[in-house]
Amino acid sequence: MGRNVVGALRGRLAPSSVADLERRVEELEAEVQECRAVNLRVAELVDVVTELLVPLAQGDEEKVQALLERYHGSL
Protein backbone atom coordinates (compact mmCIF):
# COMPACT_ATOMS: atom_id res chain seq x y z
CA MET A 1 0.00 0.00 0.00
CA GLY A 2 1.40 3.43 -0.83
CA ARG A 3 2.81 5.28 2.14
CA ASN A 4 0.77 8.41 1.33
CA VAL A 5 -2.44 6.35 1.56
CA VAL A 6 -1.33 4.86 4.87
CA GLY A 7 -0.55 8.33 6.14
CA ALA A 8 -4.01 9.55 5.18
CA LEU A 9 -5.61 6.55 6.85
CA ARG A 10 -3.66 7.09 10.07
CA GLY A 11 -5.47 10.38 10.61
CA ARG A 12 -8.91 8.85 10.09
CA LEU A 13 -8.67 5.36 11.57
CA ALA A 14 -7.79 3.99 14.95
CA PRO A 15 -4.16 2.84 15.20
CA SER A 16 -5.27 -0.77 15.56
CA SER A 17 -7.28 -0.51 12.31
CA VAL A 18 -4.25 0.79 10.42
CA ALA A 19 -2.08 -1.98 11.86
CA ASP A 20 -4.71 -4.54 10.83
CA LEU A 21 -4.79 -3.13 7.30
CA GLU A 22 -0.99 -3.15 7.04
CA ARG A 23 -0.89 -6.76 8.27
CA ARG A 24 -3.58 -7.76 5.76
CA VAL A 25 -1.73 -6.05 2.90
CA GLU A 26 1.42 -7.97 3.84
CA GLU A 27 -0.57 -11.23 3.83
CA LEU A 28 -2.07 -10.43 0.44
CA GLU A 29 1.35 -9.59 -1.01
CA ALA A 30 2.67 -12.95 0.21
CA GLU A 31 -0.31 -14.72 -1.35
CA VAL A 32 0.28 -12.92 -4.65
CA GLN A 33 3.91 -14.08 -4.63
CA GLU A 34 2.77 -17.64 -3.94
CA CYS A 35 0.30 -17.45 -6.84
CA ARG A 36 3.05 -16.16 -9.13
CA ALA A 37 5.27 -19.10 -8.18
CA VAL A 38 2.45 -21.57 -8.84
CA ASN A 39 1.66 -19.93 -12.18
CA LEU A 40 5.33 -20.15 -13.17
CA ARG A 41 5.39 -23.84 -12.29
CA VAL A 42 2.22 -24.47 -14.31
CA ALA A 43 3.76 -22.66 -17.28
CA GLU A 44 6.88 -24.83 -16.99
CA LEU A 45 4.75 -27.98 -16.93
CA VAL A 46 2.80 -26.80 -19.98
CA ASP A 47 6.12 -26.30 -21.78
CA VAL A 48 7.21 -29.85 -20.91
CA VAL A 49 3.92 -31.32 -22.08
CA THR A 50 4.09 -29.30 -25.28
CA GLU A 51 7.64 -30.50 -25.93
CA LEU A 52 6.53 -34.10 -25.37
CA LEU A 53 3.53 -34.04 -27.71
CA VAL A 54 5.43 -34.04 -31.00
CA PRO A 55 7.89 -36.83 -30.10
CA LEU A 56 5.04 -38.89 -28.64
CA ALA A 57 2.94 -38.39 -31.76
CA GLN A 58 5.92 -39.42 -33.91
CA GLY A 59 6.70 -42.42 -31.73
CA ASP A 60 10.20 -41.08 -30.98
CA GLU A 61 10.73 -42.89 -27.67
CA GLU A 62 14.40 -41.85 -27.46
CA LYS A 63 13.55 -38.15 -27.60
CA VAL A 64 10.71 -38.63 -25.11
CA GLN A 65 13.10 -40.27 -22.64
CA ALA A 66 15.67 -37.51 -23.14
CA LEU A 67 13.04 -34.83 -22.47
CA LEU A 68 11.79 -36.62 -19.37
CA GLU A 69 15.32 -37.02 -18.03
CA ARG A 70 15.98 -33.32 -18.61
CA TYR A 71 12.73 -32.45 -16.83
CA HIS A 72 13.51 -34.68 -13.84
CA GLY A 73 16.99 -33.17 -13.66
CA SER A 74 15.49 -29.69 -13.40
CA LEU A 75 13.41 -30.54 -10.31
C-alpha positions in Angstrom: 0.0 0.0 0.0 1.4 3.4 -0.8 2.8 5.3 2.1 0.8 8.4 1.3 -2.4 6.4 1.6 -1.3 4.9 4.9 -0.5 8.3 6.1 -4.0 9.6 5.2 -5.6 6.6 6.9 -3.7 7.1 10.1 -5.5 10.4 10.6 -8.9 8.8 10.1 -8.7 5.4 11.6 -7.8 4.0 14.9 -4.2 2.8 15.2 -5.3 -0.8 15.6 -7.3 -0.5 12.3 -4.3 0.8 10.4 -2.1 -2.0 11.9 -4.7 -4.5 10.8 -4.8 -3.1 7.3 -1.0 -3.1 7.0 -0.9 -6.8 8.3 -3.6 -7.8 5.8 -1.7 -6.1 2.9 1.4 -8.0 3.8 -0.6 -11.2 3.8 -2.1 -10.4 0.4 1.4 -9.6 -1.0 2.7 -12.9 0.2 -0.3 -14.7 -1.3 0.3 -12.9 -4.6 3.9 -14.1 -4.6 2.8 -17.6 -3.9 0.3 -17.5 -6.8 3.1 -16.2 -9.1 5.3 -19.1 -8.2 2.5 -21.6 -8.8 1.7 -19.9 -12.2 5.3 -20.1 -13.2 5.4 -23.8 -12.3 2.2 -24.5 -14.3 3.8 -22.7 -17.3 6.9 -24.8 -17.0 4.8 -28.0 -16.9 2.8 -26.8 -20.0 6.1 -26.3 -21.8 7.2 -29.8 -20.9 3.9 -31.3 -22.1 4.1 -29.3 -25.3 7.6 -30.5 -25.9 6.5 -34.1 -25.4 3.5 -34.0 -27.7 5.4 -34.0 -31.0 7.9 -36.8 -30.1 5.0 -38.9 -28.6 2.9 -38.4 -31.8 5.9 -39.4 -33.9 6.7 -42.4 -31.7 10.2 -41.1 -31.0 10.7 -42.9 -27.7 14.4 -41.9 -27.5 13.5 -38.1 -27.6 10.7 -38.6 -25.1 13.1 -40.3 -22.6 15.7 -37.5 -23.1 13.0 -34.8 -22.5 11.8 -36.6 -19.4 15.3 -37.0 -18.0 16.0 -33.3 -18.6 12.7 -32.5 -16.8 13.5 -34.7 -13.8 17.0 -33.2 -13.7 15.5 -29.7 -13.4 13.4 -30.5 -10.3 
